[in-house]
Amino acid sequence: MNIKRKLFWDLIIRYIMFLFASVAVTALFIGLMIVSLVQVMEKYPDAVADLNIYFDNIEYDGRTAELRLPTEIEPDAWVEILKDNQVVHVEGNKQDEKYAYSQDDMARIANNVDQISSAEKFVYEYIPFTGEDGEDYTLLYKRAKISSGVFRFGTAFPDSVKGTEFERELSGRIRAYFAAFASLVILLIVLFSRTTFRKIMTPLKEINRGLKRIMTGDYSTRMDFTGNSEFEEIRDAFNVMAGRLAAAEEENRAIAQSKKRMLLDISHDLRTPVTTIQGYAEALRNGLVENEDQKRKYLNYIFEKSKVVTNLVDRLFKYSKLETSVYDLNRKTADLSEFMRSVVISFYGELESEGFGLDIQIPERKVLFSFDSTELERAVHNIIGNIIRYNPARTTLSVELNIKDDIIQLILGDDGVGISEDISGIVFNALVRGDNARKTDGGTGLGLAIAKKIIELHGGSIRLETSPGCGTRFIITFRMHGEHKDRQIEGE
């Protein structure tokens, strides 16, 4: 299983690796130091014999370890030479008044030198020897104890070793190894800092670069790097944001083009009726028409064309009003089934005059829904009017209302000529009218755009299913609000 790497754990792992590397370097240094010291000591055995490496004092749990006699007498120590257990000579700073020892004292010193009682004030080094006169003597090296439980280890070069090749080589090797150890530690710190820095800074630099390009308006920018999960989440979020900005930019560009095209279409749609009105009005004003019947005919032309202009202006105003974010619907809860039946009834006369058939599938039960009856009627009128306007006689209009769970689906369709592919994709855009497959009769091209806006303001959606020669189906979908879900089948 691929577990995303968290920055926290990645840094922890790096710290642990640095710790192990430091321990390994330290162990290597100590090992090499020991090997080097052994090599130097083997090379100079005489100098090693003169080394003064000793314990100043060891006292622990009342036990005193056997000491090596140093070559020089320390300030707090002294040497006693005994003959027949009597002190015959003292060398150093004697700190007691004892000049004679019993046989028991000598036996205890000789046999238990490492078991001397903690009550004793001094520690001993016991060395029997034969003097130059052939007599037997005993050397006692004595010194005062230090605090219980404390260890001291002292090293020093005796005068016979100081300044020799042995000291110089040994000191040189120690300095060299310490310098190498310090260099390795510094190198480890630099490598650890550099890799950690790159691990964090590389994604941050990519993020900074991407943000700067976005700020300049380059919404095609995408980040492509690998890293810890935190940075990859930022990368993915940035790419999604950039994609949405690019889509929004493209949509804004399309809207700007659409508005430009709409202005051109409006100019074209207004020019024809206005030119006609001007022509007839000028003819009447200049007295070119003397026949009363002809005058009434011209006035009727002017009236009809003015209605076209008024209708177009009204629809443009309505479309612009629906486009604003401050437009509020006057929604009330009502029976959607009864509403649709009343809307269809209003078309009976027009359907009959156009030679259309009618297929209605609206449930008898109440379907409670919160909607603006005036605006929703306008949307349905626009869709049904579009079906009647662009289909020939003997076409059947179908109206179907379905309820499933909390979904309301309203289908307005026909079995007419259908809509061509180049129009079906933009049929809900403003000022889009029929193509060669449909007749045109001066419609504004705003009806379906207004219907779509009204449906969306109700929280619904509309889509078109069509193909040339196979009719059309405008499928409207609403989601029922929670307060009406349990009452949707009231009246069954």
C-alpha positions as CSV (number, residue, x, y, z in Angstrom):
1,M,0.0,0.0,0.0
2,N,1.4,3.4,-1.0
3,I,1.3,5.6,2.1
4,K,1.7,9.3,1.4
5,R,4.7,10.8,3.0
6,K,4.0,13.4,5.6
7,L,6.5,16.2,6.0
8,F,6.6,15.6,9.8
9,W,7.6,11.9,9.5
10,D,10.0,12.7,6.6
11,L,11.9,15.1,8.8
12,I,11.8,12.7,11.8
13,I,13.4,10.0,9.5
14,R,16.0,12.4,8.4
15,Y,16.9,13.4,12.0
16,I,17.2,9.7,12.9
17,M,19.4,9.1,9.9
18,F,21.6,12.0,10.9
19,L,21.8,10.7,14.5
20,F,22.9,7.2,13.3
21,A,25.4,8.7,10.9
22,S,26.8,10.8,13.8
23,V,27.1,7.8,16.0
24,A,28.8,5.8,13.2
25,V,31.3,8.6,12.6
26,T,32.0,8.9,16.3
27,A,32.5,5.1,16.6
28,L,34.8,5.2,13.6
29,F,36.8,8.0,15.1
30,I,37.2,6.2,18.4
31,G,38.2,3.0,16.7
32,L,40.8,4.7,14.5
33,M,42.1,6.6,17.5
34,I,42.6,3.4,19.5
35,V,44.3,1.6,16.5
36,S,46.5,4.6,16.0
37,L,47.5,4.8,19.6
38,V,48.3,1.1,19.7
39,Q,50.4,1.4,16.6
40,V,52.4,4.4,18.0
41,M,52.9,2.6,21.3
42,E,54.1,-0.6,19.6
43,K,56.5,1.6,17.6
44,Y,58.0,3.2,20.7
45,P,58.0,0.5,23.5
46,D,60.7,2.3,25.6
47,A,58.7,5.5,25.7
48,V,55.6,3.6,26.7
49,A,57.5,2.1,29.7
50,D,58.2,5.6,31.0
51,L,54.6,6.9,30.7
52,N,53.1,8.1,33.9
53,I,49.5,6.7,33.5
54,Y,48.0,6.1,36.8
55,F,45.0,6.6,39.0
56,D,45.3,9.4,41.5
57,N,43.0,7.6,43.8
58,I,40.1,5.1,43.6
59,E,37.8,4.5,46.5
60,Y,34.4,3.0,46.0
61,D,32.0,1.3,48.4
62,G,34.8,1.0,50.9
63,R,37.2,-0.8,48.5
64,T,40.5,0.5,47.4
65,A,42.0,-1.0,44.2
66,E,45.7,-1.8,44.1
67,L,47.7,1.1,42.9
68,R,50.9,1.3,40.7
69,L,53.7,3.2,42.4
70,P,54.3,6.4,40.5
71,T,57.8,7.5,39.6
72,E,57.3,10.8,41.5
73,I,55.9,11.2,45.0
74,E,52.8,13.4,45.1
75,P,52.4,16.3,47.5
76,D,49.8,14.4,49.6
77,A,51.8,11.1,49.7
78,W,54.9,9.8,51.2
79,V,57.1,6.7,51.2
80,E,58.1,4.7,54.3
81,I,61.0,2.1,54.4
82,L,60.4,-0.5,57.0
83,K,62.9,-3.0,58.5
84,D,61.6,-5.5,61.0
85,N,58.3,-3.6,60.9
86,Q,59.9,-0.4,62.1
87,V,60.1,2.9,60.0
88,V,63.7,3.5,59.2
89,H,63.3,6.1,56.5
90,V,60.6,8.5,55.3
91,E,60.5,10.3,51.9
92,G,57.9,12.9,51.2
93,N,55.3,14.7,53.4
94,K,54.4,12.2,56.2
95,Q,50.9,12.8,57.5
96,D,50.7,10.3,60.4
97,E,52.7,9.6,63.6
98,K,53.0,5.9,63.0
99,Y,56.6,4.6,63.1
100,A,56.1,1.0,64.1
101,Y,53.7,-1.7,62.7
102,S,52.6,-4.9,64.4
103,Q,52.8,-8.3,62.7
104,D,49.0,-8.2,62.3
105,D,49.2,-4.8,60.7
106,M,51.8,-6.1,58.2
107,A,49.8,-9.2,57.5
108,R,46.6,-7.1,56.9
109,I,48.5,-4.7,54.6
110,A,50.2,-7.5,52.7
111,N,47.2,-9.8,52.2
112,N,44.3,-7.4,52.0
113,V,45.6,-4.2,50.5
114,D,42.4,-4.0,48.3
115,Q,40.1,-4.6,51.2
116,I,41.2,-1.8,53.6
117,S,38.4,-0.6,55.8
118,S,36.6,2.5,54.9
119,A,37.5,3.8,58.4
120,E,41.2,4.0,57.4
121,K,42.5,7.5,56.6
122,F,45.2,6.4,54.2
123,V,45.7,4.0,51.4
124,Y,48.8,1.8,50.9
125,E,51.0,0.4,48.3
126,Y,53.0,-2.6,49.7
127,I,56.3,-3.6,48.0
128,P,58.8,-6.0,49.8
129,F,62.3,-5.7,48.5
130,T,65.9,-6.6,49.4
131,G,68.3,-3.7,50.1
132,E,71.8,-3.3,48.8
133,D,73.0,-4.5,52.2
134,G,71.3,-7.8,51.7
135,E,68.7,-7.1,54.4
136,D,64.9,-7.5,53.8
137,Y,63.0,-4.3,53.7
138,T,59.4,-3.2,53.0
139,L,58.3,-0.1,51.0
140,L,55.0,1.4,51.9
141,Y,53.6,4.1,49.6
142,K,50.9,6.0,51.6
143,R,48.6,8.8,50.8
144,A,45.3,10.3,52.1
145,K,42.0,9.1,50.7
146,I,39.7,11.3,48.6
147,S,35.9,11.5,48.8
148,S,34.1,8.2,48.7
149,G,32.6,7.3,45.3
150,V,34.8,9.6,43.2
151,F,37.1,8.5,40.4
152,R,40.0,10.5,39.1
153,F,42.1,9.5,36.2
154,G,45.2,11.5,35.3
155,T,47.6,11.2,32.4
156,A,50.9,12.9,32.0
157,F,54.0,12.5,30.1
158,P,57.1,12.1,32.3
159,D,60.2,14.2,31.5
160,S,61.8,11.3,29.7
161,V,59.0,11.3,27.2
162,K,58.3,15.0,26.8
163,G,59.7,16.5,23.5
164,T,60.5,13.0,22.0
165,E,59.4,11.7,18.6
166,F,56.9,9.5,20.4
167,E,55.1,12.5,21.9
168,R,55.1,14.5,18.7
169,E,53.8,11.6,16.6
170,L,51.2,10.6,19.2
171,S,50.0,14.3,19.6
172,G,50.0,14.8,15.8
173,R,47.8,11.8,15.2
174,I,45.4,12.8,18.0
175,R,45.1,16.3,16.5
176,A,44.7,14.9,13.0
177,Y,41.9,12.5,14.0
178,F,40.2,15.2,16.0
179,A,40.3,17.5,12.9
180,A,39.0,14.8,10.7
181,F,36.2,14.0,13.2
182,A,35.2,17.7,13.3
183,S,35.3,17.9,9.5
184,L,33.1,14.9,9.2
185,V,30.6,16.2,11.7
186,I,30.5,19.6,9.9
187,L,30.0,17.8,6.5
188,L,27.1,15.7,7.9
189,I,25.5,18.9,9.2
190,V,25.9,20.6,5.8
191,L,24.5,17.6,3.9
192,F,21.6,17.2,6.3
193,S,20.7,20.9,6.1
194,R,21.1,21.0,2.3
195,T,18.9,18.0,1.6
196,T,16.3,19.1,4.1
197,F,16.4,22.6,2.6
198,R,15.9,21.3,-1.0
199,K,13.1,19.0,0.2
200,I,11.2,21.9,1.4
201,M,12.3,24.8,-0.9
202,T,11.9,23.0,-4.2
203,P,8.1,22.6,-3.9
204,L,7.9,26.2,-2.4
205,K,9.7,27.6,-5.4
206,E,7.4,25.8,-7.8
207,I,4.3,27.0,-5.9
208,N,5.7,30.6,-5.9
209,R,6.4,30.4,-9.6
210,G,2.9,29.1,-10.4
211,L,1.3,31.8,-8.3
212,K,3.2,34.5,-10.0
213,R,2.2,33.2,-13.5
214,I,-1.4,33.0,-12.4
215,M,-1.2,36.6,-11.2
216,T,-0.1,37.6,-14.7
217,G,-3.2,35.9,-16.2
218,D,-1.6,32.8,-17.4
219,Y,-4.3,30.3,-16.3
220,S,-2.7,27.5,-18.4
221,T,-0.1,27.1,-15.6
222,R,0.1,23.8,-14.0
223,M,2.4,22.5,-11.2
224,D,4.2,19.2,-11.8
225,F,6.4,18.1,-8.9
226,T,6.7,15.3,-6.4
227,G,7.1,15.8,-2.7
228,N,5.5,15.2,0.7
229,S,1.7,14.9,0.8
230,E,1.2,18.4,2.2
231,F,2.9,19.9,-0.8
232,E,1.2,17.5,-3.2
233,E,-2.2,18.6,-1.8
234,I,-1.3,22.2,-2.4
235,R,-0.2,21.2,-6.0
236,D,-3.4,19.4,-6.7
237,A,-5.5,22.3,-5.2
238,F,-3.6,24.8,-7.3
239,N,-4.1,22.8,-10.5
240,V,-7.8,22.5,-9.8
241,M,-8.0,26.3,-9.1
242,A,-6.0,27.1,-12.3
243,G,-8.3,24.8,-14.3
244,R,-11.4,26.6,-12.9
245,L,-9.9,30.0,-13.6
246,A,-9.1,28.9,-17.1
247,A,-12.7,27.7,-17.6
248,A,-14.0,30.9,-16.1
249,E,-11.8,33.0,-18.4
250,E,-13.0,31.0,-21.4
251,E,-16.6,31.4,-20.2
252,N,-16.1,35.1,-19.8
253,R,-14.6,35.3,-23.2
254,A,-17.6,33.4,-24.6
255,I,-20.0,35.7,-22.8
256,A,-18.2,38.7,-24.2
257,Q,-18.5,37.3,-27.7
258,S,-22.1,36.4,-27.0
259,K,-22.9,39.9,-25.9
260,K,-21.2,41.3,-28.9
261,R,-23.1,39.0,-31.2
262,M,-26.3,39.7,-29.3
263,L,-25.9,43.4,-29.9
264,L,-25.4,42.8,-33.6
265,D,-28.4,40.5,-33.7
266,I,-30.5,43.0,-31.8
267,S,-29.5,45.7,-34.2
268,H,-30.5,43.5,-37.1
269,D,-33.8,42.4,-35.6
270,L,-34.7,46.0,-34.8
271,R,-33.6,47.4,-38.1
272,T,-36.1,45.5,-40.3
273,P,-39.3,46.4,-38.4
274,V,-38.1,50.0,-37.7
275,T,-37.2,50.5,-41.4
276,T,-40.6,49.2,-42.4
277,I,-42.3,51.5,-39.9
278,Q,-40.3,54.5,-41.2
279,G,-41.1,53.7,-44.8
280,Y,-44.9,53.4,-44.3
281,A,-44.9,56.4,-41.9
282,E,-43.0,58.6,-44.4
283,A,-45.4,57.6,-47.2
284,L,-48.4,58.6,-45.1
285,R,-46.7,61.8,-44.0
286,N,-45.9,62.9,-47.6
287,G,-49.4,62.1,-48.8
288,L,-48.3,59.4,-51.2
289,V,-51.2,57.2,-50.2
290,E,-54.6,58.7,-50.9
291,N,-56.8,55.6,-50.8
292,E,-58.4,55.2,-47.4
293,D,-58.2,51.4,-47.5
294,Q,-54.5,51.6,-48.5
295,K,-53.9,54.1,-45.6
296,R,-55.6,51.6,-43.1
297,K,-53.4,48.9,-44.5
298,Y,-50.3,50.9,-44.0
299,L,-51.3,51.8,-40.5
300,N,-51.9,48.2,-39.7
301,Y,-48.4,47.3,-41.0
302,I,-47.0,50.0,-38.8
303,F,-49.0,48.7,-35.8
304,E,-47.9,45.1,-36.3
305,K,-44.2,46.0,-36.8
306,S,-44.3,48.1,-33.7
307,K,-45.7,45.1,-31.7
308,V,-42.7,43.2,-32.9
309,V,-40.3,45.9,-31.7
310,T,-42.2,46.1,-28.4
311,N,-42.0,42.4,-28.0
312,L,-38.3,42.3,-28.6
313,V,-37.6,45.2,-26.2
314,D,-39.8,43.6,-23.5
315,R,-38.0,40.3,-23.8
316,L,-34.6,41.9,-23.8
317,F,-35.6,43.8,-20.7
318,K,-36.9,40.5,-19.1
319,Y,-33.7,38.6,-20.0
320,S,-31.5,41.4,-18.6
321,K,-33.5,41.5,-15.4
322,L,-33.2,37.7,-15.0
323,E,-29.4,38.0,-15.5
324,T,-29.0,40.2,-12.4
325,S,-28.2,38.6,-9.1
326,V,-30.8,40.7,-7.2
327,Y,-33.8,39.3,-9.0
328,D,-36.2,37.7,-6.5
329,L,-38.9,35.2,-7.3
330,N,-42.3,35.4,-5.6
331,R,-42.4,31.7,-4.6
332,K,-45.5,30.1,-3.1
333,T,-46.3,26.5,-2.4
334,A,-48.9,25.2,-4.8
335,D,-50.1,22.1,-6.7
336,L,-47.8,21.8,-9.7
337,S,-50.1,19.3,-11.4
338,E,-53.0,21.7,-11.4
339,F,-50.7,24.5,-12.6
340,M,-49.5,22.5,-15.6
341,R,-53.1,21.6,-16.6
342,S,-54.1,25.3,-16.6
343,V,-51.0,26.2,-18.7
344,V,-51.8,23.5,-21.3
345,I,-55.5,24.6,-21.4
346,S,-54.4,28.1,-22.4
347,F,-52.8,26.7,-25.6
348,Y,-55.9,24.7,-26.7
349,G,-57.0,27.3,-29.2
350,E,-53.6,27.8,-30.8
351,L,-52.9,24.1,-30.9
352,E,-56.2,23.5,-32.7
353,S,-55.6,26.4,-35.2
354,E,-52.1,25.1,-36.0
355,G,-53.4,21.5,-36.4
356,F,-51.3,20.1,-33.5
357,G,-52.2,17.0,-31.5
358,L,-51.9,16.8,-27.7
359,D,-50.7,14.1,-25.4
360,I,-50.9,14.9,-21.6
361,Q,-49.6,12.7,-18.8
362,I,-50.1,14.7,-15.6
363,P,-50.9,12.8,-12.4
364,E,-54.3,13.4,-10.7
365,R,-52.7,13.7,-7.2
366,K,-51.4,16.9,-5.9
367,V,-47.7,17.6,-6.3
368,L,-46.8,20.4,-3.9
369,F,-43.9,22.6,-4.9
370,S,-42.7,26.1,-4.1
371,F,-42.5,28.2,-7.3
372,D,-43.3,31.6,-8.8
373,S,-46.4,30.8,-10.9
374,T,-46.0,33.9,-13.1
375,E,-42.4,33.3,-14.0
376,L,-42.7,29.5,-14.3
377,E,-45.8,30.0,-16.6
378,R,-43.6,32.3,-18.7
379,A,-40.9,29.6,-19.0
380,V,-43.4,26.9,-20.0
381,H,-45.2,29.3,-22.4
382,N,-41.8,30.0,-24.1
383,I,-40.9,26.4,-24.5
384,I,-44.4,25.3,-25.8
385,G,-44.5,28.4,-28.0
386,N,-41.1,27.4,-29.5
387,I,-42.4,23.9,-30.2
388,I,-45.6,25.3,-32.0
389,R,-43.6,27.9,-33.9
390,Y,-41.0,25.7,-35.4
391,N,-43.0,22.5,-36.2
392,P,-45.4,21.8,-39.0
393,A,-49.1,20.9,-38.7
394,R,-50.1,17.4,-37.4
395,T,-47.2,17.5,-34.9
396,T,-48.1,16.2,-31.5
397,L,-47.2,18.2,-28.3
398,S,-46.5,16.0,-25.3
399,V,-46.6,17.2,-21.7
400,E,-45.4,14.7,-19.0
401,L,-45.0,15.3,-15.2
402,N,-43.2,12.6,-13.2
403,I,-42.4,12.3,-9.5
404,K,-39.7,10.0,-8.0
405,D,-38.5,10.4,-4.5
406,D,-37.7,14.1,-4.1
407,I,-37.2,14.7,-7.9
408,I,-39.8,16.4,-10.1
409,Q,-39.4,15.9,-13.8
410,L,-41.4,17.9,-16.4
411,I,-41.0,16.9,-20.0
412,L,-42.3,19.1,-22.8
413,G,-41.7,17.4,-26.2
414,D,-42.9,16.9,-29.8
415,D,-42.6,14.4,-32.6
416,G,-41.8,17.1,-35.1
417,V,-38.8,18.0,-37.3
418,G,-36.2,18.1,-34.5
419,I,-33.2,20.5,-34.2
420,S,-30.0,20.2,-36.1
421,E,-26.7,19.6,-34.2
422,D,-25.2,23.0,-34.9
423,I,-28.2,24.6,-33.2
424,S,-29.0,22.1,-30.4
425,G,-25.9,22.9,-28.5
426,I,-26.6,26.6,-28.3
427,V,-30.4,26.6,-28.3
428,F,-30.6,28.1,-24.8
429,N,-28.3,31.0,-25.7
430,A,-29.8,34.4,-26.3
431,L,-31.0,35.3,-29.8
432,V,-30.6,31.8,-31.2
433,R,-33.4,31.0,-33.6
434,G,-34.3,28.1,-35.9
435,D,-32.1,26.9,-38.8
436,N,-33.0,25.5,-42.2
437,A,-34.7,22.5,-40.6
438,R,-37.3,24.8,-39.0
439,K,-39.3,27.7,-40.2
440,T,-38.6,31.2,-39.0
441,D,-41.3,33.8,-38.4
442,G,-39.5,36.7,-36.8
443,G,-39.2,35.3,-33.2
444,T,-36.9,37.1,-30.9
445,G,-34.6,34.1,-30.1
446,L,-34.8,34.9,-26.4
447,G,-37.7,32.6,-25.3
448,L,-35.6,29.5,-24.5
449,A,-32.8,31.6,-22.9
450,I,-35.4,33.3,-20.6
451,A,-37.0,29.9,-19.8
452,K,-33.6,28.5,-18.8
453,K,-32.9,31.4,-16.5
454,I,-36.3,31.1,-14.8
455,I,-35.9,27.4,-14.3
456,E,-32.4,27.8,-12.8
457,L,-33.7,30.5,-10.5
458,H,-36.1,27.8,-9.2
459,G,-33.0,25.6,-8.5
460,G,-33.8,23.4,-11.4
461,S,-32.1,22.4,-14.7
462,I,-33.2,22.0,-18.3
463,R,-31.7,19.9,-21.1
464,L,-32.6,19.1,-24.6
465,E,-32.8,15.7,-26.3
466,T,-33.3,16.0,-30.1
467,S,-32.2,14.9,-33.5
468,P,-33.3,16.0,-36.9
469,G,-36.6,14.3,-38.0
470,C,-37.1,12.7,-34.5
471,G,-38.7,15.5,-32.5
472,T,-37.5,17.2,-29.4
473,R,-37.7,16.7,-25.6
474,F,-37.2,19.6,-23.2
475,I,-36.5,17.8,-19.8
476,I,-36.9,20.1,-16.8
477,T,-35.8,18.7,-13.4
478,F,-36.5,20.2,-10.0
479,R,-35.5,18.9,-6.5
480,M,-38.3,19.0,-4.0
481,H,-37.6,20.9,-0.8
482,G,-37.6,19.0,2.5
483,E,-40.7,20.6,3.9
484,H,-42.8,19.3,0.9
485,K,-41.3,15.8,0.4
486,D,-43.6,14.1,2.8
487,R,-46.6,15.9,1.3
488,Q,-45.9,15.3,-2.4
489,I,-48.5,12.6,-2.8
490,E,-51.2,14.4,-0.9
491,G,-54.6,13.7,-2.4
492,E,-53.8,10.1,-3.6
